[in-house]
């Protein structure tokens, strides 16, 4: 598929700025613009050179790839469905390390200093944030967010819509089911098979 000349970033919050910065650094698109469902955010520039367009105007662009830059999993999935039929761009910061043997599906974002090891698999719309590590053979479900400095060990299986909090770790070979939130700094030492919020060392369900 031919790459479009314009990238539209859907989401004009803080994560949108991070994605726009990475897209500019990558240099794959001649024009990067942004939009948001909140009209108050659709004025001026998201970053220097990244103009903000009204949502309708952005969605009407024909020669454009789209990237949904929203941190919350449910909202990211919902907005990805909004642009169904349009090309969902994956954006990898040039300072990230991604093995050529990793698999990265559409709509993912891989931030600076993140590492994807051989045979790691990212589902649709996954975020691997600054300095996070997804080790060999780990599988990350769609719309999961691996926050800054988090680490998924080799062979880990993480479900759909999971939040792996900043600095959290999942030890090799373990499974984390759909819909789990791991608190910052949590260490998963046993499989998590029930949705909920987990925190601590070792990680235990808190709600």
C-alpha positions as CSV (number, residue, x, y, z in Angstrom):
1,X,0.0,0.0,0.0
2,X,1.3,3.4,-1.0
3,X,2.0,5.7,2.0
4,X,-0.1,8.8,2.1
5,X,1.6,12.2,2.1
6,X,-0.3,13.5,5.2
7,X,-0.6,12.0,8.7
8,X,-3.6,12.9,10.8
9,X,-3.2,12.5,14.5
10,X,-6.6,12.0,16.2
11,X,-6.1,13.2,19.8
12,X,-4.7,16.6,20.8
13,X,-3.8,15.9,24.4
14,X,-0.4,15.1,25.8
15,X,0.0,11.7,24.1
16,X,-0.9,13.4,20.8
17,X,2.1,15.7,21.3
18,X,4.4,12.7,21.9
19,X,3.1,11.0,18.8
20,X,3.4,14.1,16.7
21,X,7.0,14.6,17.9
22,X,7.8,11.0,16.9
23,X,6.1,11.4,13.5
24,X,8.1,14.6,12.8
25,X,11.3,12.9,13.8
26,X,10.5,9.9,11.6
27,X,10.0,12.1,8.6
28,X,7.8,9.7,6.6
29,X,5.0,12.2,6.0
30,X,5.4,15.5,4.3
31,X,2.6,17.0,6.4
32,X,1.5,16.2,10.0
33,X,-1.8,17.6,11.3
34,X,-3.9,16.9,14.4
35,X,-7.5,17.0,15.4
36,X,-9.7,16.2,18.4
37,X,-13.4,15.6,19.3
38,X,-13.2,18.6,21.6
39,X,-13.6,21.7,19.3
40,X,-11.7,23.8,21.9
41,X,-8.6,21.8,21.2
42,X,-8.8,22.3,17.4
43,X,-7.2,25.7,17.2
44,X,-3.6,26.8,16.6
45,X,-0.8,24.2,16.6
46,X,-0.3,21.0,18.6
47,X,3.5,21.4,18.1
48,X,5.3,23.9,15.9
49,X,4.4,22.9,12.4
50,X,1.6,20.6,13.4
51,X,-1.6,22.5,12.8
52,X,-4.9,21.6,14.5
53,X,-7.9,21.1,12.2
54,X,-11.6,20.7,13.0
55,X,-12.5,17.0,13.2
56,X,-14.7,17.1,10.1
57,X,-12.0,18.7,8.0
58,X,-9.4,16.2,9.1
59,X,-11.6,13.2,8.4
60,X,-12.4,14.6,4.9
61,X,-8.7,14.5,3.9
62,X,-8.4,11.9,1.1
63,X,-4.6,11.5,0.9
64,X,-4.0,10.8,4.6
65,X,-3.0,8.1,7.1
66,X,-4.5,8.3,10.5
67,X,-3.1,7.5,14.0
68,X,-5.3,7.5,17.1
69,X,-3.2,9.2,19.9
70,X,-5.4,8.6,22.9
71,X,-3.9,6.9,26.0
72,X,-7.2,5.3,27.4
73,X,-7.7,1.9,25.8
74,X,-11.5,2.1,25.3
75,X,-11.4,5.5,23.8
76,X,-8.5,4.5,21.5
77,X,-10.4,1.5,20.2
78,X,-13.6,3.5,19.7
79,X,-11.8,6.2,17.8
80,X,-9.9,3.6,15.7
81,X,-13.3,2.2,14.7
82,X,-14.4,5.7,13.7
83,X,-11.7,5.8,11.0
84,X,-12.4,2.3,9.9
85,X,-11.5,1.9,6.2
86,X,-8.7,4.5,6.5
87,X,-5.1,3.5,6.8
88,X,-4.1,3.3,10.5
89,X,-0.5,4.3,10.7
90,X,2.0,2.7,13.0
91,X,4.6,5.2,14.3
92,X,8.0,4.2,15.6
93,X,10.3,6.8,17.0
94,X,13.7,6.7,15.3
95,X,15.3,6.3,18.8
96,X,13.3,3.1,19.5
97,X,14.9,-0.4,18.9
98,X,12.6,-2.7,17.0
99,X,13.8,-6.1,15.9
100,X,13.1,-6.9,12.2
101,X,11.7,-10.1,13.5
102,X,9.1,-8.4,15.7
103,X,5.5,-8.2,14.5
104,X,3.7,-4.8,14.9
105,X,0.1,-4.5,13.7
106,X,-1.6,-1.3,12.5
107,X,-2.1,1.7,14.6
108,X,0.7,1.0,17.2
109,X,3.0,3.6,18.7
110,X,6.5,2.8,19.9
111,X,8.2,5.7,21.7
112,X,11.9,6.7,22.0
113,X,14.2,4.2,23.8
114,X,11.5,1.5,23.8
115,X,12.7,-2.0,22.8
116,X,10.9,-4.7,20.9
117,X,12.9,-8.0,20.9
118,X,12.8,-10.7,18.2
119,X,9.4,-12.5,17.9
120,X,7.6,-10.0,20.1
121,X,4.1,-9.3,18.8
122,X,2.0,-6.1,19.2
123,X,-1.7,-6.2,18.4
124,X,-3.6,-3.4,16.8
125,X,-3.3,0.0,18.5
126,X,-0.8,-0.9,21.2
127,X,1.3,1.8,22.9
128,X,4.9,0.9,24.0
129,X,5.9,4.1,25.8
130,X,9.3,5.6,26.5
131,X,12.0,3.2,27.6
132,X,9.6,0.2,27.9
133,X,10.8,-3.3,27.0
134,X,8.8,-6.1,25.3
135,X,11.2,-9.0,25.3
136,X,11.4,-12.0,22.9
137,X,8.3,-14.0,22.1
138,X,6.0,-11.7,24.3
139,X,2.5,-11.1,22.9
140,X,0.7,-7.9,23.6
141,X,-3.1,-7.7,23.0
142,X,-4.8,-5.0,21.0
143,X,-5.1,-1.5,22.6
144,X,-2.9,-2.4,25.5
145,X,-0.6,0.4,26.9
146,X,2.9,-0.5,28.1
147,X,3.8,2.6,30.1
148,X,7.2,4.2,30.4
149,X,10.0,2.0,31.8
150,X,7.7,-1.0,32.1
151,X,9.1,-4.4,31.2
152,X,7.5,-7.6,29.8
153,X,9.7,-10.6,30.1
154,X,10.3,-13.2,27.4
155,X,7.2,-15.2,26.4
156,X,4.8,-13.1,28.4
157,X,1.2,-13.0,27.2
158,X,-0.7,-9.8,27.9
159,X,-4.4,-9.5,27.0
160,X,-6.5,-6.8,25.3
161,X,-6.9,-3.4,26.8
162,X,-4.4,-3.8,29.6
163,X,-2.5,-1.0,31.2
164,X,1.0,-1.9,32.4
165,X,1.8,1.0,34.6
166,X,5.1,3.0,34.6
167,X,8.0,0.8,35.8
168,X,5.8,-2.3,36.2
169,X,7.3,-5.7,35.3
170,X,5.8,-9.0,34.3
171,X,8.2,-11.9,34.8
172,X,9.0,-14.2,31.9
173,X,6.4,-16.7,30.7
174,X,3.4,-15.3,32.6
175,X,0.0,-14.4,31.4
176,X,-2.0,-11.3,32.2
177,X,-5.7,-11.5,31.1
178,X,-7.8,-8.8,29.3
179,X,-8.8,-5.7,31.1
180,X,-6.1,-5.6,33.8
181,X,-4.5,-2.5,35.2
182,X,-1.1,-2.9,36.8
183,X,-0.1,-0.1,39.1
184,X,3.2,1.8,38.7
185,X,6.1,-0.3,39.9
186,X,4.1,-3.5,40.3
187,X,5.9,-6.8,39.8
188,X,3.8,-9.7,38.4
189,X,5.2,-13.0,39.7
190,X,2.2,-15.3,39.0
191,X,-0.4,-15.4,36.3
192,X,-3.2,-12.9,36.5
193,X,-6.4,-14.5,35.2
194,X,-9.1,-12.1,36.5
195,X,-9.6,-8.5,35.4
196,X,-9.0,-5.8,38.0
197,X,-6.5,-3.4,39.4
198,X,-3.2,-4.9,40.7
199,X,-0.4,-3.3,42.6
200,X,2.6,-4.0,44.8
201,X,5.5,-6.4,44.9
202,X,4.4,-9.1,44.2
203,X,1.3,-7.7,42.4
204,X,-2.0,-8.3,44.3
205,X,-5.5,-7.4,43.3
206,X,-6.6,-4.1,45.1
207,X,-10.0,-3.7,43.4
